[in-house]
Amino acid sequence: MRLGAGRSQNHFGAGDGPIEGTVAGDVFRFRQTVGRAEGEMRVVSEDEMDGRATIGEASRPLTLRRVSRPSSQEGAQPPR
């Protein structure tokens, strides 16, 4: 399944920017369309994914976890 575009924000030295990705089974692959970040994540649980991301020249372990939104953001639309 091909996903729509999203945006990346990071603290690793790569610029923020649009990302695109695909999901096949329990694997999510993504890349920054105008930058130097890409990665592959595998589902660990309903609320967590583990994998690696390459940002620039460095490859790092990465964990994504679902967290609850602060009450001030409930109902807010995610960035497009």
mmCIF file of the N, C-alpha and C atoms, coordinates in Angstrom:
data_MODEL
# 
_entry.id   MODEL 
# 
loop_
_atom_site.group_PDB 
_atom_site.id 
_atom_site.type_symbol 
_atom_site.label_atom_id 
_atom_site.label_alt_id 
_atom_site.label_comp_id 
_atom_site.label_asym_id 
_atom_site.label_entity_id 
_atom_site.label_seq_id 
_atom_site.pdbx_PDB_ins_code 
_atom_site.Cartn_x 
_atom_site.Cartn_y 
_atom_site.Cartn_z 
_atom_site.occupancy 
_atom_site.B_iso_or_equiv 
_atom_site.pdbx_formal_charge 
_atom_site.auth_seq_id 
_atom_site.auth_comp_id 
_atom_site.auth_asym_id 
_atom_site.auth_atom_id 
_atom_site.pdbx_PDB_model_num 
ATOM 1   N N  . MET A 1 1  ? 0.845  -1.158 0.000  1.00 0.00 ? 1  MET A N  1 
ATOM 2   C CA . MET A 1 1  ? 0.000  0.000  0.000  1.00 0.00 ? 1  MET A CA 1 
ATOM 3   C C  . MET A 1 1  ? 0.898  1.231  0.000  1.00 0.00 ? 1  MET A C  1 
ATOM 4   N N  . ARG A 1 2  ? 0.636  2.142  -0.873 1.00 0.00 ? 2  ARG A N  1 
ATOM 5   C CA . ARG A 1 2  ? 1.380  3.403  -0.930 1.00 0.00 ? 2  ARG A CA 1 
ATOM 6   C C  . ARG A 1 2  ? 0.666  4.415  -0.046 1.00 0.00 ? 2  ARG A C  1 
ATOM 7   N N  . LEU A 1 3  ? 1.423  5.106  0.760  1.00 0.00 ? 3  LEU A N  1 
ATOM 8   C CA . LEU A 1 3  ? 0.859  6.081  1.678  1.00 0.00 ? 3  LEU A CA 1 
ATOM 9   C C  . LEU A 1 3  ? 0.921  7.472  1.086  1.00 0.00 ? 3  LEU A C  1 
ATOM 10  N N  . GLY A 1 4  ? 0.068  8.332  1.565  1.00 0.00 ? 4  GLY A N  1 
ATOM 11  C CA . GLY A 1 4  ? 0.125  9.732  1.181  1.00 0.00 ? 4  GLY A CA 1 
ATOM 12  C C  . GLY A 1 4  ? 1.331  10.401 1.803  1.00 0.00 ? 4  GLY A C  1 
ATOM 13  N N  . ALA A 1 5  ? 1.544  11.604 1.458  1.00 0.00 ? 5  ALA A N  1 
ATOM 14  C CA . ALA A 1 5  ? 2.706  12.339 1.962  1.00 0.00 ? 5  ALA A CA 1 
ATOM 15  C C  . ALA A 1 5  ? 2.494  12.769 3.400  1.00 0.00 ? 5  ALA A C  1 
ATOM 16  N N  . GLY A 1 6  ? 3.585  12.908 4.111  1.00 0.00 ? 6  GLY A N  1 
ATOM 17  C CA . GLY A 1 6  ? 3.601  13.441 5.460  1.00 0.00 ? 6  GLY A CA 1 
ATOM 18  C C  . GLY A 1 6  ? 4.773  14.392 5.566  1.00 0.00 ? 6  GLY A C  1 
ATOM 19  N N  . ARG A 1 7  ? 5.140  14.751 6.794  1.00 0.00 ? 7  ARG A N  1 
ATOM 20  C CA . ARG A 1 7  ? 6.300  15.633 6.986  1.00 0.00 ? 7  ARG A CA 1 
ATOM 21  C C  . ARG A 1 7  ? 7.182  15.047 8.065  1.00 0.00 ? 7  ARG A C  1 
ATOM 22  N N  . SER A 1 8  ? 8.474  15.255 7.923  1.00 0.00 ? 8  SER A N  1 
ATOM 23  C CA . SER A 1 8  ? 9.418  14.806 8.937  1.00 0.00 ? 8  SER A CA 1 
ATOM 24  C C  . SER A 1 8  ? 9.926  15.999 9.732  1.00 0.00 ? 8  SER A C  1 
ATOM 25  N N  . GLN A 1 9  ? 10.187 15.757 10.990 1.00 0.00 ? 9  GLN A N  1 
ATOM 26  C CA . GLN A 1 9  ? 10.867 16.715 11.845 1.00 0.00 ? 9  GLN A CA 1 
ATOM 27  C C  . GLN A 1 9  ? 11.898 15.909 12.598 1.00 0.00 ? 9  GLN A C  1 
ATOM 28  N N  . ASN A 1 10 ? 13.125 16.409 12.684 1.00 0.00 ? 10 ASN A N  1 
ATOM 29  C CA . ASN A 1 10 ? 14.158 15.625 13.333 1.00 0.00 ? 10 ASN A CA 1 
ATOM 30  C C  . ASN A 1 10 ? 15.178 16.518 13.998 1.00 0.00 ? 10 ASN A C  1 
ATOM 31  N N  . HIS A 1 11 ? 16.043 15.880 14.763 1.00 0.00 ? 11 HIS A N  1 
ATOM 32  C CA . HIS A 1 11 ? 17.109 16.587 15.479 1.00 0.00 ? 11 HIS A CA 1 
ATOM 33  C C  . HIS A 1 11 ? 18.465 16.008 15.107 1.00 0.00 ? 11 HIS A C  1 
ATOM 34  N N  . PHE A 1 12 ? 18.570 15.343 13.957 1.00 0.00 ? 12 PHE A N  1 
ATOM 35  C CA . PHE A 1 12 ? 19.796 14.658 13.564 1.00 0.00 ? 12 PHE A CA 1 
ATOM 36  C C  . PHE A 1 12 ? 20.588 15.414 12.513 1.00 0.00 ? 12 PHE A C  1 
ATOM 37  N N  . GLY A 1 13 ? 20.197 16.617 12.164 1.00 0.00 ? 13 GLY A N  1 
ATOM 38  C CA . GLY A 1 13 ? 20.964 17.387 11.208 1.00 0.00 ? 13 GLY A CA 1 
ATOM 39  C C  . GLY A 1 13 ? 20.412 17.384 9.798  1.00 0.00 ? 13 GLY A C  1 
ATOM 40  N N  . ALA A 1 14 ? 19.473 16.514 9.484  1.00 0.00 ? 14 ALA A N  1 
ATOM 41  C CA . ALA A 1 14 ? 18.835 16.545 8.165  1.00 0.00 ? 14 ALA A CA 1 
ATOM 42  C C  . ALA A 1 14 ? 17.703 17.562 8.223  1.00 0.00 ? 14 ALA A C  1 
ATOM 43  N N  . GLY A 1 15 ? 17.441 18.231 7.132  1.00 0.00 ? 15 GLY A N  1 
ATOM 44  C CA . GLY A 1 15 ? 16.379 19.222 7.112  1.00 0.00 ? 15 GLY A CA 1 
ATOM 45  C C  . GLY A 1 15 ? 15.009 18.604 7.233  1.00 0.00 ? 15 GLY A C  1 
ATOM 46  N N  . ASP A 1 16 ? 14.072 19.362 7.769  1.00 0.00 ? 16 ASP A N  1 
ATOM 47  C CA . ASP A 1 16 ? 12.682 18.929 7.797  1.00 0.00 ? 16 ASP A CA 1 
ATOM 48  C C  . ASP A 1 16 ? 12.180 18.879 6.364  1.00 0.00 ? 16 ASP A C  1 
ATOM 49  N N  . GLY A 1 17 ? 11.168 18.051 6.112  1.00 0.00 ? 17 GLY A N  1 
ATOM 50  C CA . GLY A 1 17 ? 10.628 18.015 4.772  1.00 0.00 ? 17 GLY A CA 1 
ATOM 51  C C  . GLY A 1 17 ? 9.613  16.927 4.577  1.00 0.00 ? 17 GLY A C  1 
ATOM 52  N N  . PRO A 1 18 ? 9.033  16.878 3.383  1.00 0.00 ? 18 PRO A N  1 
ATOM 53  C CA . PRO A 1 18 ? 8.010  15.884 3.090  1.00 0.00 ? 18 PRO A CA 1 
ATOM 54  C C  . PRO A 1 18 ? 8.589  14.476 3.079  1.00 0.00 ? 18 PRO A C  1 
ATOM 55  N N  . ILE A 1 19 ? 7.770  13.512 3.508  1.00 0.00 ? 19 ILE A N  1 
ATOM 56  C CA . ILE A 1 19 ? 8.155  12.110 3.434  1.00 0.00 ? 19 ILE A CA 1 
ATOM 57  C C  . ILE A 1 19 ? 7.069  11.348 2.689  1.00 0.00 ? 19 ILE A C  1 
ATOM 58  N N  . GLU A 1 20 ? 7.447  10.208 2.112  1.00 0.00 ? 20 GLU A N  1 
ATOM 59  C CA . GLU A 1 20 ? 6.483  9.290  1.523  1.00 0.00 ? 20 GLU A CA 1 
ATOM 60  C C  . GLU A 1 20 ? 6.895  7.895  1.925  1.00 0.00 ? 20 GLU A C  1 
ATOM 61  N N  . GLY A 1 21 ? 5.945  6.971  1.890  1.00 0.00 ? 21 GLY A N  1 
ATOM 62  C CA . GLY A 1 21 ? 6.273  5.630  2.322  1.00 0.00 ? 21 GLY A CA 1 
ATOM 63  C C  . GLY A 1 21 ? 5.309  4.599  1.805  1.00 0.00 ? 21 GLY A C  1 
ATOM 64  N N  . THR A 1 22 ? 5.649  3.337  2.065  1.00 0.00 ? 22 THR A N  1 
ATOM 65  C CA . THR A 1 22 ? 4.807  2.219  1.690  1.00 0.00 ? 22 THR A CA 1 
ATOM 66  C C  . THR A 1 22 ? 4.694  1.271  2.875  1.00 0.00 ? 22 THR A C  1 
ATOM 67  N N  . VAL A 1 23 ? 3.606  0.515  2.916  1.00 0.00 ? 23 VAL A N  1 
ATOM 68  C CA . VAL A 1 23 ? 3.397  -0.512 3.920  1.00 0.00 ? 23 VAL A CA 1 
ATOM 69  C C  . VAL A 1 23 ? 3.179  -1.822 3.195  1.00 0.00 ? 23 VAL A C  1 
ATOM 70  N N  . ALA A 1 24 ? 3.938  -2.843 3.581  1.00 0.00 ? 24 ALA A N  1 
ATOM 71  C CA . ALA A 1 24 ? 3.775  -4.195 3.034  1.00 0.00 ? 24 ALA A CA 1 
ATOM 72  C C  . ALA A 1 24 ? 3.812  -5.157 4.223  1.00 0.00 ? 24 ALA A C  1 
ATOM 73  N N  . GLY A 1 25 ? 2.665  -5.758 4.530  1.00 0.00 ? 25 GLY A N  1 
ATOM 74  C CA . GLY A 1 25 ? 2.596  -6.629 5.710  1.00 0.00 ? 25 GLY A CA 1 
ATOM 75  C C  . GLY A 1 25 ? 2.816  -5.800 6.959  1.00 0.00 ? 25 GLY A C  1 
ATOM 76  N N  . ASP A 1 26 ? 3.846  -6.177 7.746  1.00 0.00 ? 26 ASP A N  1 
ATOM 77  C CA . ASP A 1 26 ? 4.138  -5.424 8.968  1.00 0.00 ? 26 ASP A CA 1 
ATOM 78  C C  . ASP A 1 26 ? 5.376  -4.531 8.818  1.00 0.00 ? 26 ASP A C  1 
ATOM 79  N N  . VAL A 1 27 ? 5.731  -4.188 7.584  1.00 0.00 ? 27 VAL A N  1 
ATOM 80  C CA . VAL A 1 27 ? 6.917  -3.363 7.321  1.00 0.00 ? 27 VAL A CA 1 
ATOM 81  C C  . VAL A 1 27 ? 6.509  -2.017 6.713  1.00 0.00 ? 27 VAL A C  1 
ATOM 82  N N  . PHE A 1 28 ? 7.019  -0.948 7.296  1.00 0.00 ? 28 PHE A N  1 
ATOM 83  C CA . PHE A 1 28 ? 6.804  0.415  6.812  1.00 0.00 ? 28 PHE A CA 1 
ATOM 84  C C  . PHE A 1 28 ? 8.144  0.943  6.320  1.00 0.00 ? 28 PHE A C  1 
ATOM 85  N N  . ARG A 1 29 ? 8.222  1.298  5.040  1.00 0.00 ? 29 ARG A N  1 
ATOM 86  C CA . ARG A 1 29 ? 9.431  1.896  4.454  1.00 0.00 ? 29 ARG A CA 1 
ATOM 87  C C  . ARG A 1 29 ? 9.115  3.346  4.096  1.00 0.00 ? 29 ARG A C  1 
ATOM 88  N N  . PHE A 1 30 ? 10.039 4.233  4.396  1.00 0.00 ? 30 PHE A N  1 
ATOM 89  C CA . PHE A 1 30 ? 9.801  5.650  4.133  1.00 0.00 ? 30 PHE A CA 1 
ATOM 90  C C  . PHE A 1 30 ? 11.082 6.318  3.653  1.00 0.00 ? 30 PHE A C  1 
ATOM 91  N N  . ARG A 1 31 ? 10.881 7.470  3.001  1.00 0.00 ? 31 ARG A N  1 
ATOM 92  C CA . ARG A 1 31 ? 12.024 8.295  2.597  1.00 0.00 ? 31 ARG A CA 1 
ATOM 93  C C  . ARG A 1 31 ? 11.580 9.737  2.549  1.00 0.00 ? 31 ARG A C  1 
ATOM 94  N N  . GLN A 1 32 ? 12.515 10.610 2.804  1.00 0.00 ? 32 GLN A N  1 
ATOM 95  C CA . GLN A 1 32 ? 12.270 12.040 2.716  1.00 0.00 ? 32 GLN A CA 1 
ATOM 96  C C  . GLN A 1 32 ? 12.431 12.410 1.244  1.00 0.00 ? 32 GLN A C  1 
ATOM 97  N N  . THR A 1 33 ? 11.426 13.029 0.662  1.00 0.00 ? 33 THR A N  1 
ATOM 98  C CA . THR A 1 33 ? 11.424 13.260 -0.785 1.00 0.00 ? 33 THR A CA 1 
ATOM 99  C C  . THR A 1 33 ? 12.398 14.341 -1.230 1.00 0.00 ? 33 THR A C  1 
ATOM 100 N N  . VAL A 1 34 ? 12.765 15.252 -0.367 1.00 0.00 ? 34 VAL A N  1 
ATOM 101 C CA . VAL A 1 34 ? 13.694 16.318 -0.755 1.00 0.00 ? 34 VAL A CA 1 
ATOM 102 C C  . VAL A 1 34 ? 14.886 16.384 0.193  1.00 0.00 ? 34 VAL A C  1 
ATOM 103 N N  . GLY A 1 35 ? 15.166 15.310 0.870  1.00 0.00 ? 35 GLY A N  1 
ATOM 104 C CA . GLY A 1 35 ? 16.257 15.312 1.840  1.00 0.00 ? 35 GLY A CA 1 
ATOM 105 C C  . GLY A 1 35 ? 17.062 14.037 1.781  1.00 0.00 ? 35 GLY A C  1 
ATOM 106 N N  . ARG A 1 36 ? 17.671 13.727 2.898  1.00 0.00 ? 36 ARG A N  1 
ATOM 107 C CA . ARG A 1 36 ? 18.577 12.591 2.933  1.00 0.00 ? 36 ARG A CA 1 
ATOM 108 C C  . ARG A 1 36 ? 18.196 11.585 4.006  1.00 0.00 ? 36 ARG A C  1 
ATOM 109 N N  . ALA A 1 37 ? 16.941 11.443 4.318  1.00 0.00 ? 37 ALA A N  1 
ATOM 110 C CA . ALA A 1 37 ? 16.506 10.509 5.350  1.00 0.00 ? 37 ALA A CA 1 
ATOM 111 C C  . ALA A 1 37 ? 15.663 9.405  4.734  1.00 0.00 ? 37 ALA A C  1 
ATOM 112 N N  . GLU A 1 38 ? 15.889 8.163  5.195  1.00 0.00 ? 38 GLU A N  1 
ATOM 113 C CA . GLU A 1 38 ? 15.073 7.028  4.777  1.00 0.00 ? 38 GLU A CA 1 
ATOM 114 C C  . GLU A 1 38 ? 15.154 5.970  5.864  1.00 0.00 ? 38 GLU A C  1 
ATOM 115 N N  . GLY A 1 39 ? 14.197 5.061  5.862  1.00 0.00 ? 39 GLY A N  1 
ATOM 116 C CA . GLY A 1 39 ? 14.224 4.034  6.885  1.00 0.00 ? 39 GLY A CA 1 
ATOM 117 C C  . GLY A 1 39 ? 13.253 2.912  6.618  1.00 0.00 ? 39 GLY A C  1 
ATOM 118 N N  . GLU A 1 40 ? 13.360 1.894  7.471  1.00 0.00 ? 40 GLU A N  1 
ATOM 119 C CA . GLU A 1 40 ? 12.477 0.739  7.409  1.00 0.00 ? 40 GLU A CA 1 
ATOM 120 C C  . GLU A 1 40 ? 12.119 0.353  8.836  1.00 0.00 ? 40 GLU A C  1 
ATOM 121 N N  . MET A 1 41 ? 10.831 0.246  9.100  1.00 0.00 ? 41 MET A N  1 
ATOM 122 C CA . MET A 1 41 ? 10.322 -0.054 10.431 1.00 0.00 ? 41 MET A CA 1 
ATOM 123 C C  . MET A 1 41 ? 9.482  -1.322 10.386 1.00 0.00 ? 41 MET A C  1 
ATOM 124 N N  . ARG A 1 42 ? 9.537  -2.098 11.451 1.00 0.00 ? 42 ARG A N  1 
ATOM 125 C CA . ARG A 1 42 ? 8.695  -3.288 11.599 1.00 0.00 ? 42 ARG A CA 1 
ATOM 126 C C  . ARG A 1 42 ? 7.799  -3.113 12.814 1.00 0.00 ? 42 ARG A C  1 
ATOM 127 N N  . VAL A 1 43 ? 6.560  -3.574 12.688 1.00 0.00 ? 43 VAL A N  1 
ATOM 128 C CA . VAL A 1 43 ? 5.593  -3.472 13.774 1.00 0.00 ? 43 VAL A CA 1 
ATOM 129 C C  . VAL A 1 43 ? 6.029  -4.390 14.914 1.00 0.00 ? 43 VAL A C  1 
ATOM 130 N N  . VAL A 1 44 ? 6.083  -3.850 16.131 1.00 0.00 ? 44 VAL A N  1 
ATOM 131 C CA . VAL A 1 44 ? 6.376  -4.629 17.326 1.00 0.00 ? 44 VAL A CA 1 
ATOM 132 C C  . VAL A 1 44 ? 5.073  -4.917 18.062 1.00 0.00 ? 44 VAL A C  1 
ATOM 133 N N  . SER A 1 45 ? 4.228  -3.903 18.148 1.00 0.00 ? 45 SER A N  1 
ATOM 134 C CA . SER A 1 45 ? 2.921  -4.033 18.792 1.00 0.00 ? 45 SER A CA 1 
ATOM 135 C C  . SER A 1 45 ? 1.986  -3.028 18.134 1.00 0.00 ? 45 SER A C  1 
ATOM 136 N N  . GLU A 1 46 ? 0.785  -2.966 18.611 1.00 0.00 ? 46 GLU A N  1 
ATOM 137 C CA . GLU A 1 46 ? -0.186 -2.027 18.052 1.00 0.00 ? 46 GLU A CA 1 
ATOM 138 C C  . GLU A 1 46 ? 0.289  -0.579 18.157 1.00 0.00 ? 46 GLU A C  1 
ATOM 139 N N  . ASP A 1 47 ? 1.120  -0.290 19.162 1.00 0.00 ? 47 ASP A N  1 
ATOM 140 C CA . ASP A 1 47 ? 1.541  1.083  19.428 1.00 0.00 ? 47 ASP A CA 1 
ATOM 141 C C  . ASP A 1 47 ? 3.038  1.326  19.264 1.00 0.00 ? 47 ASP A C  1 
ATOM 142 N N  . GLU A 1 48 ? 3.780  0.384  18.659 1.00 0.00 ? 48 GLU A N  1 
ATOM 143 C CA . GLU A 1 48 ? 5.226  0.562  18.571 1.00 0.00 ? 48 GLU A CA 1 
ATOM 144 C C  . GLU A 1 48 ? 5.805  -0.086 17.316 1.00 0.00 ? 48 GLU A C  1 
ATOM 145 N N  . MET A 1 49 ? 6.806  0.600  16.745 1.00 0.00 ? 49 MET A N  1 
ATOM 146 C CA . MET A 1 49 ? 7.548  0.078  15.597 1.00 0.00 ? 49 MET A CA 1 
ATOM 147 C C  . MET A 1 49 ? 9.040  0.262  15.870 1.00 0.00 ? 49 MET A C  1 
ATOM 148 N N  . ASP A 1 50 ? 9.862  -0.711 15.473 1.00 0.00 ? 50 ASP A N  1 
ATOM 149 C CA . ASP A 1 50 ? 11.315 -0.621 15.601 1.00 0.00 ? 50 ASP A CA 1 
ATOM 150 C C  . ASP A 1 50 ? 11.950 -0.768 14.238 1.00 0.00 ? 50 ASP A C  1 
ATOM 151 N N  . GLY A 1 51 ? 13.093 -0.146 14.056 1.00 0.00 ? 51 GLY A N  1 
ATOM 152 C CA . GLY A 1 51 ? 13.814 -0.283 12.795 1.00 0.00 ? 51 GLY A CA 1 
ATOM 153 C C  . GLY A 1 51 ? 15.058 0.568  12.779 1.00 0.00 ? 51 GLY A C  1 
ATOM 154 N N  . ARG A 1 52 ? 15.467 0.956  11.583 1.00 0.00 ? 52 ARG A N  1 
ATOM 155 C CA . ARG A 1 52 ? 16.653 1.789  11.395 1.00 0.00 ? 52 ARG A CA 1 
ATOM 156 C C  . ARG A 1 52 ? 16.316 2.910  10.430 1.00 0.00 ? 52 ARG A C  1 
ATOM 157 N N  . ALA A 1 53 ? 16.957 4.037  10.651 1.00 0.00 ? 53 ALA A N  1 
ATOM 158 C CA . ALA A 1 53 ? 16.822 5.170  9.738  1.00 0.00 ? 53 ALA A CA 1 
ATOM 159 C C  . ALA A 1 53 ? 18.222 5.625  9.354  1.00 0.00 ? 53 ALA A C  1 
ATOM 160 N N  . THR A 1 54 ? 18.388 5.935  8.089  1.00 0.00 ? 54 THR A N  1 
ATOM 161 C CA . THR A 1 54 ? 19.633 6.507  7.613  1.00 0.00 ? 54 THR A CA 1 
ATOM 162 C C  . THR A 1 54 ? 19.375 7.980  7.360  1.00 0.00 ? 54 THR A C  1 
ATOM 163 N N  . ILE A 1 55 ? 20.138 8.798  8.044  1.00 0.00 ? 55 ILE A N  1 
ATOM 164 C CA . ILE A 1 55 ? 19.992 10.241 7.913  1.00 0.00 ? 55 ILE A CA 1 
ATOM 165 C C  . ILE A 1 55 ? 21.358 10.781 7.537  1.00 0.00 ? 55 ILE A C  1 
ATOM 166 N N  . GLY A 1 56 ? 21.445 11.280 6.319  1.00 0.00 ? 56 GLY A N  1 
ATOM 167 C CA . GLY A 1 56 ? 22.749 11.692 5.815  1.00 0.00 ? 56 GLY A CA 1 
ATOM 168 C C  . GLY A 1 56 ? 23.608 10.456 5.613  1.00 0.00 ? 56 GLY A C  1 
ATOM 169 N N  . GLU A 1 57 ? 24.740 10.394 6.270  1.00 0.00 ? 57 GLU A N  1 
ATOM 170 C CA . GLU A 1 57 ? 25.664 9.267  6.140  1.00 0.00 ? 57 GLU A CA 1 
ATOM 171 C C  . GLU A 1 57 ? 25.531 8.263  7.281  1.00 0.00 ? 57 GLU A C  1 
ATOM 172 N N  . ALA A 1 58 ? 24.752 8.569  8.311  1.00 0.00 ? 58 ALA A N  1 
ATOM 173 C CA . ALA A 1 58 ? 24.686 7.732  9.509  1.00 0.00 ? 58 ALA A CA 1 
ATOM 174 C C  . ALA A 1 58 ? 23.398 6.915  9.565  1.00 0.00 ? 58 ALA A C  1 
ATOM 175 N N  . SER A 1 59 ? 23.534 5.654  9.941  1.00 0.00 ? 59 SER A N  1 
ATOM 176 C CA . SER A 1 59 ? 22.387 4.779  10.157 1.00 0.00 ? 59 SER A CA 1 
ATOM 177 C C  . SER A 1 59 ? 22.212 4.607  11.660 1.00 0.00 ? 59 SER A C  1 
ATOM 178 N N  . ARG A 1 60 ? 20.981 4.814  12.136 1.00 0.00 ? 60 ARG A N  1 
ATOM 179 C CA . ARG A 1 60 ? 20.716 4.749  13.569 1.00 0.00 ? 60 ARG A CA 1 
ATOM 180 C C  . ARG A 1 60 ? 19.494 3.883  13.845 1.00 0.00 ? 60 ARG A C  1 
ATOM 181 N N  . PRO A 1 61 ? 19.470 3.208  15.019 1.00 0.00 ? 61 PRO A N  1 
ATOM 182 C CA . PRO A 1 61 ? 18.247 2.524  15.423 1.00 0.00 ? 61 PRO A CA 1 
ATOM 183 C C  . PRO A 1 61 ? 17.161 3.565  15.700 1.00 0.00 ? 61 PRO A C  1 
ATOM 184 N N  . LEU A 1 62 ? 15.922 3.183  15.454 1.00 0.00 ? 62 LEU A N  1 
ATOM 185 C CA . LEU A 1 62 ? 14.813 4.114  15.610 1.00 0.00 ? 62 LEU A CA 1 
ATOM 186 C C  . LEU A 1 62 ? 13.612 3.351  16.154 1.00 0.00 ? 62 LEU A C  1 
ATOM 187 N N  . THR A 1 63 ? 12.940 3.923  17.128 1.00 0.00 ? 63 THR A N  1 
ATOM 188 C CA . THR A 1 63 ? 11.695 3.370  17.665 1.00 0.00 ? 63 THR A CA 1 
ATOM 189 C C  . THR A 1 63 ? 10.619 4.437  17.551 1.00 0.00 ? 63 THR A C  1 
ATOM 190 N N  . LEU A 1 64 ? 9.482  4.062  16.992 1.00 0.00 ? 64 LEU A N  1 
ATOM 191 C CA . LEU A 1 64 ? 8.325  4.953  16.913 1.00 0.00 ? 64 LEU A CA 1 
ATOM 192 C C  . LEU A 1 64 ? 7.265  4.414  17.859 1.00 0.00 ? 64 LEU A C  1 
ATOM 193 N N  . ARG A 1 65 ? 6.743  5.280  18.725 1.00 0.00 ? 65 ARG A N  1 
ATOM 194 C CA . ARG A 1 65 ? 5.701  4.878  19.678 1.00 0.00 ? 65 ARG A CA 1 
ATOM 195 C C  . ARG A 1 65 ? 4.530  5.833  19.579 1.00 0.00 ? 65 ARG A C  1 
ATOM 196 N N  . ARG A 1 66 ? 3.337  5.265  19.616 1.00 0.00 ? 66 ARG A N  1 
ATOM 197 C CA . ARG A 1 66 ? 2.132  6.094  19.664 1.00 0.00 ? 66 ARG A CA 1 
ATOM 198 C C  . ARG A 1 66 ? 2.006  6.646  21.080 1.00 0.00 ? 66 ARG A C  1 
ATOM 199 N N  . VAL A 1 67 ? 1.747  7.927  21.172 1.00 0.00 ? 67 VAL A N  1 
ATOM 200 C CA . VAL A 1 67 ? 1.528  8.562  22.473 1.00 0.00 ? 67 VAL A CA 1 
ATOM 201 C C  . VAL A 1 67 ? 0.204  9.295  22.413 1.00 0.00 ? 67 VAL A C  1 
ATOM 202 N N  . SER A 1 68 ? -0.395 9.502  23.555 1.00 0.00 ? 68 SER A N  1 
ATOM 203 C CA . SER A 1 68 ? -1.653 10.242 23.565 1.00 0.00 ? 68 SER A CA 1 
ATOM 204 C C  . SER A 1 68 ? -1.348 11.716 23.362 1.00 0.00 ? 68 SER A C  1 
ATOM 205 N N  . ARG A 1 69 ? -2.251 12.405 22.687 1.00 0.00 ? 69 ARG A N  1 
ATOM 206 C CA . ARG A 1 69 ? -2.085 13.838 22.430 1.00 0.00 ? 69 ARG A CA 1 
ATOM 207 C C  . ARG A 1 69 ? -2.449 14.620 23.671 1.00 0.00 ? 69 ARG A C  1 
ATOM 208 N N  . PRO A 1 70 ? -1.772 15.740 23.892 1.00 0.00 ? 70 PRO A N  1 
ATOM 209 C CA . PRO A 1 70 ? -2.227 16.636 24.964 1.00 0.00 ? 70 PRO A CA 1 
ATOM 210 C C  . PRO A 1 70 ? -3.649 17.098 24.656 1.00 0.00 ? 70 PRO A C  1 
ATOM 211 N N  . SER A 1 71 ? -4.421 17.369 25.676 1.00 0.00 ? 71 SER A N  1 
ATOM 212 C CA . SER A 1 71 ? -5.831 17.725 25.469 1.00 0.00 ? 71 SER A CA 1 
ATOM 213 C C  . SER A 1 71 ? -5.996 18.945 24.572 1.00 0.00 ? 71 SER A C  1 
ATOM 214 N N  . SER A 1 72 ? -5.022 19.854 24.528 1.00 0.00 ? 72 SER A N  1 
ATOM 215 C CA . SER A 1 72 ? -5.149 21.047 23.690 1.00 0.00 ? 72 SER A CA 1 
ATOM 216 C C  . SER A 1 72 ? -5.054 20.706 22.203 1.00 0.00 ? 72 SER A C  1 
ATOM 217 N N  . GLN A 1 73 ? -4.548 19.522 21.860 1.00 0.00 ? 73 GLN A N  1 
ATOM 218 C CA . GLN A 1 73 ? -4.415 19.135 20.458 1.00 0.00 ? 73 GLN A CA 1 
ATOM 219 C C  . GLN A 1 73 ? -5.506 18.179 19.998 1.00 0.00 ? 73 GLN A C  1 
ATOM 220 N N  . GLU A 1 74 ? -6.359 17.721 20.899 1.00 0.00 ? 74 GLU A N  1 
ATOM 221 C CA . GLU A 1 74 ? -7.410 16.804 20.488 1.00 0.00 ? 74 GLU A CA 1 
ATOM 222 C C  . GLU A 1 74 ? -8.289 17.446 19.439 1.00 0.00 ? 74 GLU A C  1 
ATOM 223 N N  . GLY A 1 75 ? -8.552 16.728 18.403 1.00 0.00 ? 75 GLY A N  1 
ATOM 224 C CA . GLY A 1 75 ? -9.376 17.239 17.328 1.00 0.00 ? 75 GLY A CA 1 
ATOM 225 C C  . GLY A 1 75 ? -8.599 18.042 16.291 1.00 0.00 ? 75 GLY A C  1 
ATOM 226 N N  . ALA A 1 76 ? -7.338 18.335 16.586 1.00 0.00 ? 76 ALA A N  1 
ATOM 227 C CA . ALA A 1 76 ? -6.509 19.077 15.625 1.00 0.00 ? 76 ALA A CA 1 
ATOM 228 C C  . ALA A 1 76 ? -6.132 18.147 14.475 1.00 0.00 ? 76 ALA A C  1 
ATOM 229 N N  . GLN A 1 77 ? -6.089 18.673 13.300 1.00 0.00 ? 77 GLN A N  1 
ATOM 230 C CA . GLN A 1 77 ? -5.727 17.881 12.131 1.00 0.00 ? 77 GLN A CA 1 
ATOM 231 C C  . GLN A 1 77 ? -4.214 17.758 12.039 1.00 0.00 ? 77 GLN A C  1 
ATOM 232 N N  . PRO A 1 78 ? -3.687 16.573 11.661 1.00 0.00 ? 78 PRO A N  1 
ATOM 233 C CA . PRO A 1 78 ? -2.242 16.446 11.474 1.00 0.00 ? 78 PRO A CA 1 
ATOM 234 C C  . PRO A 1 78 ? -1.790 17.289 10.293 1.00 0.00 ? 78 PRO A C  1 
ATOM 235 N N  . PRO A 1 79 ? -0.503 17.694 10.264 1.00 0.00 ? 79 PRO A N  1 
ATOM 236 C CA . PRO A 1 79 ? -0.011 18.471 9.133  1.00 0.00 ? 79 PRO A CA 1 
ATOM 237 C C  . PRO A 1 79 ? -0.084 17.668 7.842  1.00 0.00 ? 79 PRO A C  1 
ATOM 238 N N  . ARG A 1 80 ? -0.259 18.353 6.732  1.00 0.00 ? 80 ARG A N  1 
ATOM 239 C CA . ARG A 1 80 ? -0.334 17.681 5.423  1.00 0.00 ? 80 ARG A CA 1 
ATOM 240 C C  . ARG A 1 80 ? 0.815  18.088 4.582  1.00 0.00 ? 80 ARG A C  1 
# 
